Amino acid sequence: KTNPINTMAHNKDHLKHIIENVDLDLDNRTNQELIQYINSSKIYDSQYLEYILNNMTDFIASMDLSYNFVYLNPAFNIVFNNVFGPNIKIGSNLLKEMEGSTEYDDVVNIWKRALNGEEFTEINEFGDITLLDGKKLTYEITYSSVRNNKGELIGATLIGRDVTERDLKIKAEESIK
């Protein structure tokens, strides 16, 4: 079977063209609106969508109401492993994977809000100091509910990015003032 990441590497110009020519205000749309747009557009193809998600630097994860991961893009795996330690995969349970972490309560409480249907964006510092040389990384993460066709809550998803450099720059500018 062809590796989608390698295939997409040969098709980056096409992906760039599609993204540049899709008129979306990503910052002001909910995940549901983006999903509806993609589903209704001519660019939708499950394989192509997989290529996009697998090649993003933003990290994406989704879980069911029992805290089991149902989707993880490669960027999420990297971030989760670097910040919290365990390697996770689809089917992994957040509660079990985070056991013993000093940030267990913070992470579980944030996901609990999302799994109760709350949609929000937060900027948080995460990181086990033994993994990151005493430094915590700053992430901007948007949490959204996942609902079935009947509107019933079935899970939550997150989309996040590392904003550590931006945060450090802002703090440095503020300290100069």
CORURGI-V603718 format. One record per residue. RES is the residue in one letter. OMEGA is omega in whole degrees, -180 to 180 (999 if undefined). NEAR is the number of other ideal C-beta (glycine too) atoms within 8 Angstrom. D_CENTER is the distance of its C-alpha to the mean C-alpha in whole Angstrom. Layout:
res | omega | near | d_center
RES | OMEGA | NEAR | D_CENTER
RES | OMEGA | NEAR | D_CENTER
This chain:
res | omega | near | d_center
K | -179 | 2 | 26
T | 177 | 5 | 25
N | -177 | 6 | 22
P | -180 | 10 | 19
I | 178 | 10 | 18
N | 179 | 8 | 22
T | -178 | 10 | 22
M | 179 | 12 | 20
A | 179 | 8 | 21
H | -174 | 6 | 24
N | -176 | 9 | 23
K | 179 | 9 | 21
D | 179 | 6 | 24
H | 178 | 7 | 23
L | 180 | 12 | 20
K | 179 | 8 | 20
H | -179 | 8 | 23
I | -177 | 9 | 21
I | -179 | 7 | 19
E | -176 | 6 | 21
N | 175 | 6 | 23
V | -176 | 8 | 21
D | -180 | 3 | 22
L | 171 | 7 | 19
D | -172 | 5 | 18
L | -177 | 6 | 14
D | -175 | 4 | 14
N | 178 | 4 | 17
R | 175 | 10 | 15
T | 177 | 7 | 14
N | -180 | 10 | 11
Q | 178 | 8 | 14
E | 179 | 8 | 16
L | 179 | 11 | 14
I | 178 | 8 | 15
Q | 179 | 8 | 18
Y | -179 | 10 | 19
I | -180 | 10 | 18
N | -177 | 7 | 20
S | -175 | 6 | 23
S | 179 | 8 | 23
K | -178 | 3 | 25
I | -176 | 8 | 22
Y | 173 | 10 | 20
D | -173 | 6 | 21
S | 179 | 6 | 19
Q | -179 | 7 | 19
Y | 177 | 9 | 18
L | 177 | 10 | 15
E | 178 | 9 | 14
Y | -180 | 14 | 15
I | -177 | 9 | 13
L | -179 | 9 | 10
N | -178 | 11 | 11
N | 179 | 10 | 12
M | 171 | 10 | 10
T | 172 | 4 | 9
D | -179 | 8 | 6
F | -176 | 14 | 3
I | 174 | 15 | 2
A | 177 | 12 | 5
S | 178 | 12 | 8
M | 177 | 13 | 11
D | -176 | 8 | 15
L | 178 | 7 | 17
S | 179 | 5 | 18
Y | 176 | 11 | 15
N | 178 | 10 | 15
F | 178 | 14 | 12
V | 174 | 8 | 12
Y | 175 | 9 | 10
L | 172 | 13 | 8
N | -177 | 12 | 8
P | 179 | 8 | 10
A | 178 | 11 | 8
F | 178 | 11 | 6
N | -179 | 12 | 10
I | -179 | 9 | 11
V | -178 | 12 | 9
F | 180 | 13 | 10
N | -179 | 11 | 14
N | -175 | 7 | 14
V | -172 | 12 | 14
F | 175 | 13 | 15
G | -173 | 7 | 17
P | 171 | 8 | 17
N | -179 | 5 | 16
I | 178 | 10 | 14
K | 176 | 8 | 14
I | -177 | 7 | 14
G | 177 | 6 | 16
S | -180 | 11 | 16
N | -177 | 10 | 16
L | -177 | 13 | 14
L | 179 | 8 | 18
K | -177 | 7 | 20
E | -178 | 10 | 17
M | -180 | 12 | 17
E | 178 | 7 | 21
G | 179 | 4 | 23
S | 176 | 10 | 20
T | -178 | 4 | 21
E | -179 | 10 | 18
Y | -175 | 10 | 18
D | -179 | 6 | 19
D | -177 | 9 | 17
V | -179 | 13 | 14
V | 180 | 12 | 15
N | 177 | 8 | 17
I | 179 | 12 | 14
W | 180 | 13 | 12
K | 178 | 8 | 16
R | -180 | 10 | 16
A | -179 | 16 | 13
L | 172 | 12 | 15
N | 175 | 7 | 18
G | 179 | 7 | 17
E | 177 | 8 | 16
E | -172 | 9 | 14
F | 174 | 8 | 13
T | 178 | 7 | 12
E | 171 | 8 | 12
I | -176 | 9 | 13
N | 172 | 9 | 14
E | 177 | 7 | 15
F | 172 | 11 | 14
G | 175 | 10 | 16
D | -173 | 11 | 19
I | 178 | 9 | 22
T | 180 | 4 | 23
L | -171 | 9 | 20
L | 176 | 12 | 20
D | 177 | 4 | 24
G | -178 | 4 | 24
K | 173 | 7 | 21
K | 178 | 8 | 18
L | -180 | 11 | 15
T | -178 | 13 | 14
Y | 170 | 14 | 10
E | -173 | 10 | 10
I | 176 | 12 | 7
T | 179 | 11 | 8
Y | 180 | 15 | 8
S | 178 | 13 | 10
S | 173 | 10 | 13
V | -178 | 9 | 14
R | 178 | 9 | 17
N | -178 | 6 | 20
N | 179 | 3 | 23
K | -179 | 5 | 25
G | -179 | 5 | 22
E | 178 | 6 | 22
L | 180 | 10 | 19
I | -180 | 8 | 17
G | 179 | 12 | 14
A | 178 | 12 | 11
T | 174 | 14 | 7
L | 170 | 13 | 4
I | -177 | 11 | 3
G | 176 | 12 | 4
R | 177 | 9 | 7
D | 179 | 9 | 10
V | -177 | 10 | 13
T | -178 | 9 | 16
E | 179 | 7 | 18
R | -179 | 8 | 18
D | 179 | 10 | 19
L | 179 | 9 | 21
K | 179 | 8 | 23
I | 180 | 8 | 23
K | 179 | 8 | 25
A | 179 | 8 | 27
E | 180 | 8 | 28
E | -179 | 7 | 29
S | 179 | 6 | 31
I | -177 | 5 | 33
K | 999 | 4 | 34
